[in-house]
Amino acid sequence: MRFGLLILLIALAVLLFVVFRPGEKAGPVSQAPARLDTAKGAALGPILNALETAIDAYADENGEYPRDLDGLVPRFLPRSDLLIDPWGTRLRLERGEAQKLFLVSAGPDRTFATGDDSRRSL
């Protein structure tokens, strides 16, 4: 009887260790934010494509690029909500060296000038 109880206690301890061991588990719930960010990243491409087309149309009509994205609404983009990335942050039009233009999304962390930003050269 004593050995049976001892074996049962050892089995219970092993089970508890397996279930509650330290470290992050990669279950479906913990993977959901990463999957959502991947889907949002895929949705960003068509948004940037539409903005690039609107910027080119603006430049063709005005002989220069817009100073910012607000200049595209309503003539080249019907609504200002089209200037928002999938994470809810307003996109930016930035000028680089030699007047090079970039469309910039802050990415999942919603903060510009961090490692997860998306930049498209125009």
Secondary structure as UniProt FT lines:
FT   HELIX           2..20
FT   HELIX           28..62
FT   HELIX           69..72
FT   TURN            73..76
FT   HELIX           80..83
FT   TURN            86..87
FT   STRAND          92..95
FT   HELIX           97..99
FT   STRAND          101..105
FT   TURN            107..110
FT   TURN            115..116
FT   STRAND          118..121
//
